[in-house]
Amino acid sequence: MGASASKQVTRKLPKTARPETLRSIPRESPSTLHHSQHNEQAHDIKNMNPDDVFNGMEQERSDPQLLENLAKLGPVTVPPTITRMRQSDPMLGILRERQRVENDDQMMTNRITTDALFSVLEHRKHLSPNALDKPEKWDDLSKECGGVDVASLKTLFKYYNTITAMPPANPEDKSERRQGLWVENKVDWKTAVEETQKRHQMERQAKENSLRDTEQKLEQQQAQSKESQEERRQRHLKDLFVD
């Protein structure tokens, strides 16, 4: 009895659908249902009578207590979101520093950005030597910097400048180090470039002379070596035939 296999119960499915199942078949899917509701709303708005809309607006505007009630309610106040943070959290220091910088930006004037300072210092290099002797030129530079006063600009021009890179000795060598100079006007710039090119020319000439001298010394050494070898051979022959 224990060795006999247990009977398996088979599940029987209905072969025909029940009438109530056929009556409750869904006619809409979630996507088509949303689309149909949107179409119904659009249809209602389209078929709405403009006179009814206008009359409703006029009735709402003519309400004598509407403005009074709105004044009593006042503006909508949204409570700030307060995030509790530990006093040791470094984010608190970042927030305080940001608030301090924002307050300083609102109170301080006569400020200039790094890009504007770089631009005006580069602009100075293209001016003639006597261009800054004219007060109107300083006024133009002040407007270019966003309203920085002339006294501050003169201080910046006295102690700050951008690097002016001189042309390399070998333009094809991208890794060659280039000399940087302090240049204040276009005449200084042109003079510095000419002196740099002249120095490169002298260095190339000196290198060529050094190579030529080295080649001449090598040739002389090779000639002397050949002569000494020939002398040794002649002496060796004399030694062989001496009685």
C-alpha positions as CSV (number, residue, x, y, z in Angstrom):
1,M,0.0,0.0,0.0
2,G,2.8,2.4,0.8
3,A,4.6,1.4,-2.5
4,S,1.6,2.3,-4.7
5,A,1.8,5.6,-6.5
6,S,-0.6,8.4,-5.3
7,K,-3.3,9.5,-7.7
8,Q,-2.7,12.9,-9.4
9,V,-5.6,15.3,-9.5
10,T,-6.0,16.8,-12.9
11,R,-7.3,20.3,-13.3
12,K,-10.3,20.6,-15.5
13,L,-10.7,23.9,-17.4
14,P,-14.0,25.0,-18.8
15,K,-14.5,24.5,-22.5
16,T,-16.9,27.4,-23.0
17,A,-16.9,30.9,-21.6
18,R,-19.5,31.9,-19.0
19,P,-22.1,34.6,-20.1
20,E,-21.1,37.0,-17.4
21,T,-17.5,36.8,-18.6
22,L,-18.5,37.8,-22.1
23,R,-20.5,40.8,-20.7
24,S,-17.5,42.2,-18.7
25,I,-14.9,42.2,-21.5
26,P,-12.7,45.4,-21.2
27,R,-13.1,47.7,-24.1
28,E,-10.3,50.1,-23.3
29,S,-6.6,49.7,-22.4
30,P,-4.8,52.2,-20.1
31,S,-3.3,54.0,-23.0
32,T,-6.5,54.3,-25.0
33,L,-8.4,55.2,-21.8
34,H,-6.2,58.2,-21.2
35,H,-6.4,59.3,-24.8
36,S,-10.2,59.0,-24.8
37,Q,-10.5,61.1,-21.6
38,H,-8.2,63.8,-23.2
39,N,-10.4,63.8,-26.3
40,E,-13.5,64.2,-24.2
41,Q,-12.0,67.1,-22.3
42,A,-10.9,68.8,-25.5
43,H,-14.4,68.2,-27.0
44,D,-16.1,69.8,-23.9
45,I,-13.8,72.8,-24.2
46,K,-14.4,73.1,-27.9
47,N,-18.2,72.9,-27.5
48,M,-18.3,75.3,-24.6
49,N,-20.3,78.4,-25.3
50,P,-18.1,81.6,-25.2
51,D,-21.0,83.6,-23.7
52,D,-21.2,81.2,-20.8
53,V,-17.4,81.6,-20.2
54,F,-17.6,85.4,-20.4
55,N,-20.7,85.6,-18.1
56,G,-18.9,83.4,-15.5
57,M,-15.8,85.7,-15.6
58,E,-18.0,88.8,-15.3
59,Q,-19.9,87.3,-12.4
60,E,-16.7,86.4,-10.6
61,R,-15.2,89.9,-11.2
62,S,-18.4,91.6,-10.0
63,D,-18.4,89.7,-6.7
64,P,-17.9,92.5,-4.1
65,Q,-16.4,90.2,-1.5
66,L,-13.9,88.5,-3.8
67,L,-11.1,91.1,-3.4
68,E,-11.7,91.4,0.3
69,N,-11.5,87.7,0.8
70,L,-8.3,87.5,-1.3
71,A,-6.8,90.3,0.8
72,K,-7.6,88.4,4.0
73,L,-6.0,85.3,2.7
74,G,-2.8,87.2,1.7
75,P,0.0,85.7,-0.4
76,V,0.8,82.0,-0.3
77,T,3.6,81.3,2.1
78,V,5.7,78.2,1.4
79,P,7.5,77.0,4.5
80,P,11.2,76.5,3.9
81,T,12.5,73.0,3.9
82,I,14.7,72.6,6.9
83,T,17.3,69.9,6.8
84,R,18.8,69.0,10.2
85,M,22.6,68.7,10.0
86,R,25.2,68.0,12.6
87,Q,27.3,71.0,13.7
88,S,30.4,69.0,12.7
89,D,29.1,68.6,9.1
90,P,31.6,70.4,6.8
91,M,28.6,71.3,4.5
92,L,27.6,73.9,7.1
93,G,30.9,75.7,6.6
94,I,30.4,75.6,2.8
95,L,26.9,77.1,3.1
96,R,28.1,79.9,5.4
97,E,31.0,80.7,3.1
98,R,28.7,80.8,0.1
99,Q,26.3,83.2,1.9
100,R,29.2,85.4,2.9
101,V,30.5,85.6,-0.7
102,E,27.0,86.4,-2.0
103,N,26.7,89.3,0.6
104,D,30.1,90.6,-0.3
105,D,29.3,90.6,-4.0
106,Q,26.2,92.6,-3.4
107,M,28.0,95.2,-1.2
108,M,31.4,95.5,-3.0
109,T,32.0,97.4,-6.2
110,N,35.0,98.1,-8.4
111,R,35.5,94.4,-9.2
112,I,36.8,92.7,-12.3
113,T,36.8,89.1,-13.5
114,T,39.9,87.2,-14.5
115,D,38.8,87.0,-18.1
116,A,38.3,90.8,-18.3
117,L,41.6,91.4,-16.6
118,F,43.4,89.1,-19.0
119,S,41.7,90.8,-22.0
120,V,42.7,94.3,-20.9
121,L,46.3,93.3,-20.2
122,E,46.5,91.8,-23.7
123,H,44.9,94.9,-25.2
124,R,47.7,97.0,-23.6
125,K,50.3,95.1,-25.7
126,H,48.8,96.4,-28.9
127,L,48.8,100.0,-27.9
128,S,51.5,102.6,-28.9
129,P,53.9,103.7,-26.2
130,N,52.2,107.0,-25.6
131,A,48.6,105.8,-25.8
132,L,48.1,105.7,-22.1
133,D,49.3,109.2,-21.6
134,K,45.8,110.3,-22.8
135,P,43.0,110.4,-20.1
136,E,40.3,109.4,-22.6
137,K,42.2,106.1,-23.3
138,W,42.0,105.3,-19.6
139,D,38.3,106.0,-19.6
140,D,37.8,103.6,-22.6
141,L,39.8,100.9,-20.7
142,S,37.6,101.5,-17.6
143,K,34.5,101.0,-19.6
144,E,36.0,97.9,-21.2
145,C,36.6,96.4,-17.7
146,G,33.0,97.0,-16.5
147,G,33.5,100.3,-14.7
148,V,36.7,99.8,-12.8
149,D,38.1,103.1,-11.7
150,V,41.2,104.5,-13.4
151,A,43.4,104.5,-10.3
152,S,42.8,100.7,-9.8
153,L,43.6,100.1,-13.5
154,K,46.9,102.0,-13.2
155,T,47.8,99.9,-10.1
156,L,47.0,96.7,-12.0
157,F,49.0,97.8,-15.0
158,K,52.0,98.6,-12.8
159,Y,52.2,95.3,-10.9
160,Y,50.5,92.7,-13.2
161,N,50.9,91.6,-16.8
162,T,50.4,88.5,-18.9
163,I,53.2,86.4,-20.3
164,T,54.4,87.2,-23.8
165,A,56.0,84.1,-25.4
166,M,58.8,84.7,-27.8
167,P,59.1,82.7,-31.1
168,P,61.0,79.4,-30.8
169,A,64.4,78.7,-32.4
170,N,62.9,75.7,-34.2
171,P,59.2,76.2,-35.1
172,E,58.9,72.5,-36.0
173,D,59.8,71.4,-32.5
174,K,56.6,71.6,-30.4
175,S,58.3,70.6,-27.2
176,E,60.9,73.4,-27.2
177,R,60.8,75.7,-24.3
178,R,60.0,79.4,-25.2
179,Q,61.1,82.5,-23.4
180,G,58.4,84.6,-21.7
181,L,58.9,88.4,-21.4
182,W,57.2,91.4,-19.8
183,V,55.8,93.6,-22.7
184,E,53.8,96.7,-22.2
185,N,53.2,98.1,-25.8
186,K,53.6,97.0,-29.4
187,V,57.0,98.7,-29.8
188,D,58.4,96.7,-26.9
189,W,56.8,93.6,-28.3
190,K,58.4,94.1,-31.8
191,T,61.8,94.9,-30.3
192,A,61.7,91.7,-28.1
193,V,60.8,89.5,-31.1
194,E,63.6,91.0,-33.2
195,E,66.1,90.5,-30.5
196,T,65.0,86.9,-29.9
197,Q,65.2,86.1,-33.6
198,K,68.7,87.7,-33.8
199,R,69.8,85.6,-30.8
200,H,68.4,82.4,-32.4
201,Q,70.4,83.3,-35.6
202,M,73.6,83.8,-33.6
203,E,73.0,80.5,-31.7
204,R,72.4,78.6,-35.0
205,Q,75.6,80.2,-36.5
206,A,77.6,79.2,-33.5
207,K,76.3,75.7,-33.6
208,E,77.2,75.4,-37.3
209,N,80.7,76.7,-36.7
210,S,81.2,74.3,-33.9
211,L,80.1,71.4,-36.1
212,R,82.4,72.5,-38.9
213,D,85.4,72.8,-36.5
214,T,84.6,69.3,-35.1
215,E,84.5,67.8,-38.6
216,Q,87.8,69.5,-39.5
217,K,89.5,68.1,-36.4
218,L,88.2,64.6,-37.2
219,E,89.5,64.9,-40.7
220,Q,92.9,66.0,-39.5
221,Q,93.0,63.2,-36.9
222,Q,92.1,60.7,-39.6
223,A,94.9,62.1,-41.9
224,Q,97.5,62.0,-39.2
225,S,96.4,58.4,-38.4
226,K,96.9,57.4,-42.0
227,E,100.3,59.1,-42.1
228,S,101.5,57.3,-39.0
229,Q,100.3,54.0,-40.3
230,E,102.2,54.6,-43.6
231,E,105.4,55.5,-41.6
232,R,105.1,52.4,-39.5
233,R,104.8,50.3,-42.6
234,Q,107.8,51.9,-44.3
235,R,109.9,51.4,-41.1
236,H,108.8,47.8,-40.9
237,L,109.9,47.2,-44.5
238,K,113.3,48.8,-43.9
239,D,113.8,46.6,-40.8
240,L,113.1,43.5,-42.9
241,F,115.7,44.2,-45.6
242,V,118.4,45.5,-43.4
243,D,121.4,43.1,-43.4
